Amino acid sequence: MKKLTAFLSGAVLAALLSAPAPSAAYEAICGPLGVLHYQKERSYGGYVLYTNHLGGTKTYLIDLQGNIVHQWDHGRQAFMAELLPNGNLLRAEQGPGAPVTFGGWHGTLREYDWDGNVVWEFTIRDKGRIAHHGFDRLPNGNTALLIWEHMPWEEMIAKGRDPKDPTVYKDGFKYPDGKVLEGVWPDAIIEVDPKGEIVWEYHVRDNIGTGRDQFDPNFHLPFGYMPAYFAGPDWTHWNSVRYNPHTDEYLVNSRDWGEMYIIDRKTRKMVWRWGNPYAWGGGRKTQGYSRNGDQILFGSHDCNWLPNGNVSIFDNGTKRPSTNYSAAYEIERDGTFTGGKIVWQFKTADPNSFYSDYQSAAQKLPNGNWHITSTNNGHLFEVTPQGEVVWEFVNPMSGDEAYCVKKDKAPWTQIHRSFRYAADSPQLKGRDLRPLRKLAPGCPDWASLLEVKPSPNGNMPPRVVNVPPAGAKGSDHPGLPEK
């Protein structure tokens, strides 16, 4: 028998050998990258689209075996990208002149056709505004974006912020490099038409107050929260926006407030909020993150409408009082302004198995499975409604360079969000999806080499089978000796 431990770290092997089968997700300091597990008969199948969060200049469409079936070469970095129903690619890209550089900033949306030609572009990155995080293409051809906009502290105080609050940086917020940022930067939704004209807007600054449908000027993350700008100028920090054409409503999510909101497009009023009663006075009066149970969402990302009328969210669990752990939720609203209950969730017994303290996403697939992005490690996986992992992948791309394994200094493989598409979806229907090459050429086929199966009696932890042959090599990994 060949020996795997000569190559894999003890942490990786322990995870593979001891994690419960229904919820075993992969996280390791040193270990294999690429496709780790694939149960074709249980998976939704299809193709995965992603772009590296930092350093990469390409967008990849891969099959579930880790083959590239299409690739866009942009020559510039991006935050994230997704396919439009016409098969074009809409991509968020950074550029010069950013007034703030809070996590998630970009400023430019570019639409590329299948061949990589730019067919539409919109930039909002000036002295007082910058686009960030999420965007959504509407059925009428308009595009919704989140922006941060400058607001002087004097205006914030006039709207009710306690001027003695330590998060009020009247002389400006100082970045670690010494740069000073003036004012507070609340969120807004803007909607632009194909000509780039702003045709609809919703502004947090116009909805500050103590009502349930307003944003309390004195609620914020605790002073000293790191990064410190979260408790100061980056006050609300929304990170995703989705439009519902059936109800004419926007769904948005606030990382720092631990809430989701529904905004009626006609009235420009909040009609639902959920996730943290402390933000609107429904819990114990406190600042920032509070208690498990009453506050449900901690640092969450990627809210989505579901076809059954429910909504979904990836709850990062950042600074959760009990312990940090991430989870994916489906929430059913009950018709009240703040009512809703979790009707499906995925989390693992080991809180570190796919924990990501920032970004990340959860996409419910048509067959009921879920495609999950855990940003920290570029970790993507698919789970059934019962919580069984049926596909698992760790991004082997760091910038535009491929790796086979993580090392002590792991490559930067973060993915902000990834998306799953069926071959017959509007985005891909009629496209040539034959494999072009492996995403990481020369690397082992980990999905077969590290296949995890339950023990025969069903009571023992899963075991590793199909051990790699002696001397197997790939770029950047050693041979495997005989026992």
N, C-alpha and C positions, 0 to 999 in steps of 0.2 A: 504494500500500500504506500502511496506517495504521501508526503507530509505537507500540509498547507500552512502550518504555523511558522515555517521558516520564512514565509513571505508576508503573511498577514499579521498585523499586530494582535496582541492578546485581546485588546478592546474590541476589535472587529470580530474575531473568532467567538469571543464570549457573547457578543450580541447575536450572532448567527445561531449559536448553540442553545442559548438560554431564553431568548425572548419568546413570549407566548405567540403562537402561530397566528391567531386572528388579528393581532395588532402590532406585529413586529415591523417597525420602520427603522431605517438605517441612519446612524450618525456615528462618525468615528474621526479620530485625529489622523490616523494613517489607515489607508485602505483603498479598495478598488473604486474606480470611477467608470461611469458608463451605465449600461443596462445591467442590473443586478438580478432581476427576477421578472418573469413573464409567464403568466398562465393564459395562454391565448384563448382557451375555451371559456374563461370567466371574465375576460377583459372586454371592454367596449370596443377596443381596437382603435383604428383611425390613426391620426397623425398629430404630432406635437409641434407647436410653433413657439420659439423663444428667441430672445436676444440677450446676450450677457449684459448684466446690469452696469458694469464698469469695465472699460478697457477694450471691449470687443467692438468691431466695426461691421459685423455681419449679423444677419438674421437667418435662423435655421428652421427648416421644416423637416422633421425626422419621422421615420416610422418607429414602431415600438421595438425593433431590433437594433436601433441605434444607427440606421443608415440615413444619410442625407438624401432627401428626394427633391429638395429645391433649396436654393440659397440666394440671398440678396447681399451684394457687396456694396456697402454704403460709403465707406471711407471716412466715417465719423461715428463717434460713440452715441449711444442712445440709452434711454431709460427703460422703455418697453415698446412692444409692437403687437398689433393684432390684425387679423384678416377681416376685411369688409365683405359683405355679401357678394359683391361683384368680383371678388378674388384679389383685389388690390390690398396693399399693406399700408396701414396707418401707424406711423412710428413717431414717438416723442424723442426729440433730440435737443441737446444742449448747444449753447453758443455764447459768444462774448456779450458783455454788457449786462450781466445779471445783477439786479439791485440787491437780491438776497440769495443766499446759497444754503437755505435750509434743506434738509434731506428731501429729495423728490422733485427738486426744481428742474425745469428743462427750458421752456419758453417757445419751442417751435414744434409744430406738427407737420410732418411731411407724408404725403400719400404717394406710394410707388406702385406702378403697374407690375405685372408678373415678371417682366423683363428688367425691372429695376429703374425704369424711367420715372422721374418726378413729375406727377400730373397735377398736384395741388400742394400748396404750402401756406401755412399761416403762422405768423410770429407775433407774440405779445411778450415783450421783454424790454421794458423801458424803465425810466427812473422810478416810477410809482407802481408798476404792475409786472407780474411774471406768471406765466402758466406753469402748473406743476401737477405731478401725479396723473390722475385719471382723465379720460376723455371718452366720448361716445358719439358715434355717427347716428343721426336720427333718420327715420324712414323718409323724411322730406328732403334729405340731402344736407341739412344743417349739421353742425358739429358742436357738441357741448364740451366745454373745458372748465377745469378748476383753475382759479387764479388767486394769488395773494395780492392784496392791494394796500398801499401805504395809508396809515391813519395816524395823525399826530396824537401824542399822549394827551394833549390838552383836550382834544375832542373826546377821547376815551373817558377822561375824568369828567367831562361835562355830561356824558351819558351815564355816569354813576359809579365809575371805578374809584375806590378809595385811594386818594392821592398819597396816603401813607403806606400803602401796600408795598412791600419790598420788591415786587416784580415790576413796579412802575419805574422804568429807567428814563427819568426826565432828561438826563444828559446823554442819553443814547446807550444802547447795549454794546458792550465791547467784546468782539470776537477774541479768541486766544491769540491771533496774530496781531492784535492791536487795532484792527479796523473797527470803526464805530458805526453802528446801525441806529438810525433815529426812528422813533415811533413804534407802533404796533401794526401787525400785518394780518388782519382778519381775512377770511376766505370769501370768495364769490363764485357763482356759476355764471359763465357767459355762453351765449349761443351765437355762433357765427354762420352766415350763409355761405354758399360756394364762392361768392365774390370776396369773402373775408370781412363783410360788414357785420357788426354786432347788432343782432336783432332782438335779443331778449337777455335780461340780466336779473340776478338775485344776489343781494349783498348782505352779509352778516352785519355790517356796520349800520344798515338800515333797520335791523331787527334786534337791537340790543335793549334789554329791559328785564323785568323780573316775572313776566308772564310765562305760562307754560309753552307758548309758541315763540318765545324769545330766547336770547342768549344772555344769561346773567353776567353783567359786567364784572362781578367780583368772584366768579368761579374760574379757576385755572389750576393747572398743576402746581404742586407744592414748590415753594421757593427752594432753590438748590437742586431741583430735578436736573439730571444730566441727559442730553445736552441742555445747558441752562437756558437756551433760547426758547425751549418748549414752555417754560414757565413765564416767559416775557413776551417778546415780539411775535413769536409764532404761537399765537394764542389758541386758535381753534384747530388748526392742522387737519383739514379734510384730506382724504387720500383716494377716494373713488367716487365716481358719479355715473349713474345709469338712468336712462330715460325709459318710461313705460308708455308706449303709444296707446295702450288700451285705456289707461286711466288719465293720461296727460299729466303725469307726475314724475318728479325726479327723486331718486334715492341716493343719498350721500352718507358718508361715514366720517366721523371725527376720531382720529387716533387718540388725541389728548383728552377728550371729554368722555371717551368710552361709550359713544352713542352712535346710533343710526337715526337719520331723519328722512321724512318724506315731505317734499315741497310741492305744493299744488302749483302747476305752471300758470294757470289762469289767474289765481288770486295772489300768487307770490307769497303765500303763507305756509308755515309749517303745519302739517296736519297729523303728524305722528312722530314720536321720538321713543327710543327704546335702548336700554343697555346700562344706564346709570342714573338712578333716580336722584342722586345727590346733585346732579347738574341743574335740576329744576326745582329743588327744595322738597323732593319727595322722600328723602332719607335724612339721616342725622346731618346737621349742618357741619360741613367740613370742606376743606379745600382739597382738590385733586383726588388721587386714588384713595379708596376707602376699604370697605370690608367685602370679603367673599360673600356671595349669596345675594346681598342687596345690589351691589355693583356686579354686573355680569361680564362686561367687556373691558379688557385691559390692553390698550394699544392696538386695537383691531384694524383690519384692512379688508378691502375687496368685497364690498356689499353688492349683491345681485338680486334682481327679480327672478323668481322661478315661475314656470308655466302654470303651476297649481295655485298661484296667488301668494305663496309664501315668499320669504326673502332668505338669503343666505349671507354668511359672513365668516371670515377667517379671524378667530380671536387669538392674537399672539400671546396673550397672557403675561405681558411684560409688567414686572413689578406687582404681580398678583400677590396679595398679602400672605396667602397660605404657602404657595410655591409657584415658581414660574413654570407654566406648561401651556402649550398651544392646543387649539381645538378648532374644528370646523363645525358650524351650527346651521341648521335649518330652523327658521322661526315662523310660527303661525301667529298672525295678528288676530286679536279678538274683537276688533271694531271700536275699541276705546282709544283715547288719545295716546296713552302710554302702555297699552296692553299688548302682550305677546308671550308666547311660551316656546321653549325649545322642543321640537318634535323629533329631531334627529341630531346626533352629534358623533363626532369621531375624535377620540383622544386615546393615548396609549397608556398602559400601566406604568411604563417608565417615562417620567415627565420630560426626559431629555431625548427621547427617541426621534422626535422631529420638531423640537422647539426652535422657534425663530423669533427673536425679540423685535424684529422689524420687518416691514413689507409682507410678502407672501399672499396666497390666494387659495380659494376653494371653488371649483366649478362642478356643478351637478350635471351629470351626463344623461342623455335620453334614456339609457337603460337602467337608471337608478344608481349607478356607480358614481364615485366622486374622483375628480382629478385634482390633486392638491399640490401646490407649490410651497415649499418651505425654503425661504430665500437664503438664510444664512449659509447653508452648505450647497446651494444649487440643487436641492433634493426634491425630485418630483416623484409622486407615486399615485397609484389608483387603488381605491378601496371599494369593496362591495357595500351594500346597505348594512350588512352584518358586520362590517369592519375588517374583512379579510383583505390583506394586501395582495393584489393580483398583477401588479406591474410596479417596478421600482427602478429609479434611474438617478444617478448623481452626475451632474454636469462635468464632463471631462475638459471643457474648454475654459481656459484662463486667458482673457483677452482673445486673441485669435490663435492661440497655441494650444495644442491637444496634449493631455496627460493621460496616463493609464492608472496611476494611483496617486493618492494624497501622500505627502511626505510630512516630516516634522514641521516644515514651513509649507503649509498646504497652499496650493494655488488658489487664487481669488476666483471662485466659480459661481458667485451669487447670480441668481435670476430673480428679477422683481416679480414678474408674473409670466406664466406660460398658459397656453390655450390648447385644448384638444378639439380636433375637427374630424368628422367622418369623411370617407372618400367621396361619398355622394352628397355632402353638404353643399349649400350654395357657394361657399367659399372655394371649394375644391372640385366640384363636379366638372368633368370633362378635361381635367388637367392630366398631364403625363406625370405619374407619381412613381415611376420606376426608380429604384435606388441608383444614386450617382456614385457614392462611395461611403465608407464608414465615417462617422463623425470623428472618431479617433483611430485612424488607420494604424495597424500593427498591434493594437491592444487586444488582450484576450477576450473571448466571448464569456463574460462573467455570468450572464444569465443561465448558461448551462453549467459552467464550472462551479458555481456557488449555489446550485439549486438546493433549496431548503425544503425538507419534507418531514411530516410528523413521524414519530417512531411507530413501529407496527402495532404496539399495544394501545396507542392513543393516549397514554397517560404521561409519557416522558416528553421532555422538551424536543423540539425539532432537531434534526441532525443534518450535517453537511454531507452531501453525496457528490459523486462525479468530480473527484479531486483532480486538479490540473496535472498533466503529464510532466515528467522531469524535464527541466531545461526549457520550459515554455518561456518565450521572451516577447516583449513588446517594447515600444519606445519607452525608456525611463522606468523599466522594472527589471529586477534580477531574474536569473534562472531559478527553478525550484528543484532542490536536491532530492535524491532518493533518501528514503528513511534508512 
